[in-house]
Amino acid sequence: MSNAYLTRIGHDGPVAPDLRTLEALTYAHATTIPFENLDPFSGVPVDLNTLSTKLVDRHRGGYCFEHNRLLKSALDEIGFTTHGLQARVVWGGSDDDVTPRGHKLIRVDLAGTPYITDVGFGAMTLTAPLRVEPDIEQETPHGVFRLLHSENPLGAWRQQVRLRGEWRTTYRFELTPAFAVDDEAPNWFLSTSPKSHFVRGLTVARPTRDGRRLALAGRSFTAYAADGTADRREIDTLAELRTVLTDEFRIELPAGIDDALKRLF
């Protein structure tokens, strides 16, 4: 497996196809490589064939199809049994909203037990894998999650997170494998369509190793503490926005990005 990837995420321990390694890589990846859509927002289509160059060598971030394809590749090299999955995002809406399969996550099978891991869901990115078992609360370094199961054509499995005492659904999914070719159409839409929220606005996020979650939506920057309280402020200048992107989200900004960022002011 690529030493450059392990160095990028700050993992210097042993690796093996076991739960300990899956937990370590999920946490290290999620807290190091940010979720960001600078390319679609600036008119640059996302190329899923250059992930290592972008996310590892150039110290950039990306969205779900980039993050989870990169992590899946690393897990495959170690010897894990993995499958790509696709989900219907309902975050911010109703559990039964009819949305496209526009999100990628990973199924990992360990000694006959399936897990999901997902290092590319923005402000609610997982920092630990979840066992695919219904109705049990699973604590992660960044919140409590659970999976629910019921027969539903929109996806039998629902992932939920507990926020301030309330369970909220992030997405619905099936355990049917989705292959690399299945990523191409939704990735193209998300990175190029004028209807895509990634083309229309700026979204950046990173869970930190001190238990916070950082989120940037346009010019609104929020740091969520572990207890759910939020410290929110509006960014007033381009210089301040650049500082937040580089210092808080640890992004090495691409050349020419200022033209896109200026649209927010």
C-alpha positions as CSV (number, residue, x, y, z in Angstrom):
1,M,0.0,0.0,0.0
2,S,1.1,3.6,-0.6
3,N,3.4,4.9,2.1
4,A,2.5,8.4,0.8
5,Y,-1.2,7.8,1.7
6,L,-0.3,6.6,5.2
7,T,2.0,9.6,5.7
8,R,-0.8,12.0,4.4
9,I,-3.3,10.7,6.9
10,G,-0.7,10.5,9.7
11,H,-0.9,6.8,10.3
12,D,2.4,5.3,11.4
13,G,1.2,2.0,13.0
14,P,0.9,-1.5,11.5
15,V,-1.8,-2.3,8.9
16,A,-3.6,-5.6,8.5
17,P,-7.1,-6.6,7.3
18,D,-8.7,-6.4,10.8
19,L,-11.0,-4.1,12.7
20,R,-8.3,-2.3,14.5
21,T,-6.8,-1.1,11.2
22,L,-10.2,-0.2,9.7
23,E,-10.9,1.9,12.8
24,A,-7.5,3.6,12.7
25,L,-7.6,4.4,9.0
26,T,-11.2,5.7,9.1
27,Y,-10.3,8.0,11.9
28,A,-7.0,9.2,10.5
29,H,-8.4,9.8,7.0
30,A,-11.6,11.6,8.1
31,T,-9.7,13.9,10.5
32,T,-6.9,14.8,8.1
33,I,-8.3,15.0,4.5
34,P,-11.0,17.6,4.4
35,F,-14.4,17.4,2.6
36,E,-14.4,20.2,0.0
37,N,-15.9,21.0,-3.4
38,L,-13.5,23.7,-4.6
39,D,-13.1,22.1,-8.0
40,P,-16.9,22.0,-8.9
41,F,-17.4,25.4,-7.4
42,S,-14.6,26.8,-9.6
43,G,-15.8,25.0,-12.7
44,V,-13.3,22.2,-12.7
45,P,-14.9,18.7,-13.2
46,V,-13.8,16.0,-10.7
47,D,-11.6,13.4,-12.2
48,L,-11.9,10.1,-10.3
49,N,-8.7,8.8,-12.0
50,T,-6.4,11.3,-10.3
51,L,-7.4,11.0,-6.7
52,S,-4.0,10.2,-5.2
53,T,-2.4,13.2,-7.0
54,K,-5.1,15.5,-5.8
55,L,-5.9,14.3,-2.2
56,V,-2.4,12.9,-1.3
57,D,0.3,14.7,-3.3
58,R,-1.4,18.1,-3.6
59,H,-2.9,18.1,0.0
60,R,-6.4,18.8,-1.3
61,G,-9.7,17.4,-0.2
62,G,-12.8,16.2,-2.1
63,Y,-16.3,14.8,-1.8
64,C,-17.7,11.3,-1.3
65,F,-16.7,9.8,-4.6
66,E,-13.1,10.9,-4.1
67,H,-12.7,10.2,-0.4
68,N,-14.3,6.8,-0.3
69,R,-12.7,5.6,-3.6
70,L,-9.3,6.5,-2.2
71,L,-10.0,4.8,1.1
72,K,-11.4,1.7,-0.6
73,S,-8.3,1.4,-2.7
74,A,-6.1,1.5,0.4
75,L,-8.2,-1.1,2.1
76,D,-8.1,-3.3,-0.9
77,E,-4.3,-3.1,-1.0
78,I,-4.1,-4.2,2.7
79,G,-6.3,-7.2,1.9
80,F,-9.8,-6.2,3.2
81,T,-12.9,-7.5,1.4
82,T,-14.7,-4.3,0.3
83,H,-17.6,-3.3,-1.9
84,G,-18.6,0.2,-2.9
85,L,-22.2,1.2,-2.1
86,Q,-24.4,4.0,-3.1
87,A,-26.9,5.9,-1.0
88,R,-29.8,8.3,-1.3
89,V,-29.1,11.4,0.8
90,V,-32.1,12.7,2.8
91,W,-30.1,14.9,5.3
92,G,-32.1,18.0,5.9
93,G,-35.3,16.5,4.5
94,S,-37.8,13.7,5.1
95,D,-36.7,10.0,5.5
96,D,-38.8,9.1,2.5
97,D,-37.7,11.9,0.1
98,V,-37.1,10.5,-3.4
99,T,-33.5,11.5,-4.0
100,P,-30.9,10.1,-6.5
101,R,-28.2,7.6,-5.5
102,G,-25.7,10.4,-5.3
103,H,-23.5,9.3,-2.4
104,K,-20.8,6.7,-2.2
105,L,-19.8,4.7,0.9
106,I,-17.9,1.5,1.6
107,R,-19.0,-2.0,2.9
108,V,-16.2,-3.9,4.6
109,D,-16.7,-7.6,5.5
110,L,-14.7,-8.8,8.5
111,A,-14.9,-12.5,9.4
112,G,-18.5,-12.7,8.1
113,T,-19.6,-9.4,9.8
114,P,-20.4,-6.5,7.5
115,Y,-19.4,-2.9,8.4
116,I,-19.9,0.4,6.6
117,T,-17.3,3.2,6.7
118,D,-17.8,6.6,5.1
119,V,-15.1,9.3,5.2
120,G,-16.9,11.6,2.7
121,F,-20.2,12.8,4.2
122,G,-19.3,16.4,4.9
123,A,-20.3,17.7,8.3
124,M,-21.5,14.3,9.4
125,T,-18.6,12.2,8.1
126,L,-18.0,9.0,10.1
127,T,-14.8,8.8,12.1
128,A,-15.3,5.1,12.9
129,P,-16.9,2.2,11.0
130,L,-20.4,1.0,11.9
131,R,-21.4,-2.6,12.3
132,V,-24.3,-3.4,9.9
133,E,-26.7,-4.4,12.6
134,P,-30.1,-2.7,13.2
135,D,-31.3,-0.8,16.2
136,I,-28.1,-0.6,18.2
137,E,-26.4,2.7,19.2
138,Q,-22.8,2.8,18.1
139,E,-20.6,5.4,19.6
140,T,-17.9,7.0,17.5
141,P,-15.3,9.7,18.3
142,H,-17.7,12.2,16.8
143,G,-21.1,11.2,17.9
144,V,-23.6,8.4,18.3
145,F,-24.9,6.7,15.2
146,R,-27.3,3.8,14.5
147,L,-28.6,1.8,11.5
148,L,-32.3,1.0,11.0
149,H,-33.7,-1.7,8.7
150,S,-37.1,-2.0,7.1
151,E,-38.3,-3.0,3.6
152,N,-38.4,0.2,1.6
153,P,-37.8,0.7,-2.2
154,L,-35.7,3.8,-1.4
155,G,-33.2,1.8,0.6
156,A,-33.8,-0.8,3.3
157,W,-31.1,0.6,5.6
158,R,-31.1,4.0,7.1
159,Q,-28.1,5.7,8.8
160,Q,-29.0,8.0,11.7
161,V,-27.0,10.3,14.0
162,R,-28.2,11.5,17.4
163,L,-28.0,15.3,17.6
164,R,-29.1,17.1,20.8
165,G,-31.2,14.1,21.8
166,E,-32.9,13.7,18.4
167,W,-32.2,11.0,15.8
168,R,-31.8,12.4,12.3
169,T,-31.4,10.4,9.1
170,T,-28.4,11.1,6.9
171,Y,-29.1,8.7,4.0
172,R,-30.8,5.4,2.9
173,F,-28.8,2.6,1.2
174,E,-28.8,-1.0,0.2
175,L,-25.9,-3.5,0.6
176,T,-25.9,-4.3,-3.1
177,P,-22.4,-3.6,-4.5
178,A,-21.9,-0.6,-6.7
179,F,-18.9,-0.7,-9.0
180,A,-16.5,2.0,-10.1
181,V,-18.4,2.4,-13.4
182,D,-21.5,3.2,-11.3
183,D,-19.8,6.2,-9.8
184,E,-19.2,7.9,-13.2
185,A,-22.7,9.3,-13.8
186,P,-23.4,10.7,-10.4
187,N,-19.9,12.1,-10.1
188,W,-20.3,13.9,-13.4
189,F,-23.6,15.4,-12.4
190,L,-22.4,16.6,-9.0
191,S,-19.2,18.2,-10.4
192,T,-20.6,19.8,-13.6
193,S,-24.4,20.3,-13.5
194,P,-25.7,23.8,-12.8
195,K,-28.3,22.1,-10.7
196,S,-25.7,20.5,-8.4
197,H,-25.3,22.1,-5.0
198,F,-21.5,21.5,-5.3
199,V,-21.4,23.7,-8.4
200,R,-23.7,26.4,-6.9
201,G,-22.1,26.9,-3.5
202,L,-19.1,26.3,-1.3
203,T,-19.1,23.4,1.2
204,V,-16.2,22.4,3.3
205,A,-16.0,20.2,6.5
206,R,-13.5,18.4,8.7
207,P,-13.9,16.6,12.0
208,T,-10.9,17.4,14.3
209,R,-8.9,15.2,16.6
210,D,-10.1,17.2,19.7
211,G,-13.7,16.1,19.0
212,R,-15.1,19.1,17.2
213,R,-16.6,19.3,13.7
214,L,-15.8,22.2,11.5
215,A,-18.1,23.3,8.7
216,L,-18.1,26.0,6.1
217,A,-21.2,26.8,4.1
218,G,-20.5,29.7,1.8
219,R,-19.1,32.4,4.2
220,S,-20.7,30.9,7.3
221,F,-18.0,29.1,9.4
222,T,-19.2,26.9,12.3
223,A,-17.2,24.9,14.9
224,Y,-19.4,22.3,16.6
225,A,-18.2,21.2,20.0
226,A,-18.6,17.6,21.2
227,D,-21.7,18.6,23.3
228,G,-23.4,19.9,20.2
229,T,-23.0,23.6,21.0
230,A,-22.0,25.7,18.0
231,D,-19.7,28.7,17.6
232,R,-20.7,30.3,14.3
233,R,-19.3,33.4,12.6
234,E,-19.6,35.1,9.2
235,I,-16.5,35.6,7.1
236,D,-16.3,39.1,5.8
237,T,-13.2,39.2,3.5
238,L,-11.5,37.1,0.9
239,A,-8.3,37.1,3.0
240,E,-10.1,35.7,6.0
241,L,-11.8,33.0,3.9
242,R,-8.4,31.9,2.5
243,T,-7.1,31.8,6.1
244,V,-10.0,29.6,7.2
245,L,-9.5,27.2,4.3
246,T,-5.8,26.8,4.8
247,D,-5.6,26.9,8.6
248,E,-8.8,25.3,9.8
249,F,-9.4,22.9,6.9
250,R,-5.7,22.4,6.0
251,I,-6.3,22.8,2.2
252,E,-3.4,23.8,-0.1
253,L,-5.4,26.2,-2.3
254,P,-5.2,25.7,-6.0
255,A,-4.0,28.5,-8.3
256,G,-6.7,30.7,-9.5
257,I,-9.3,29.8,-6.8
258,D,-9.7,33.4,-5.8
259,D,-11.9,34.1,-8.9
260,A,-14.4,31.6,-7.6
261,L,-14.2,32.6,-4.0
262,K,-14.9,36.2,-4.8
263,R,-18.4,35.2,-5.9
264,L,-19.3,34.7,-2.3
265,F,-18.8,38.4,-1.4
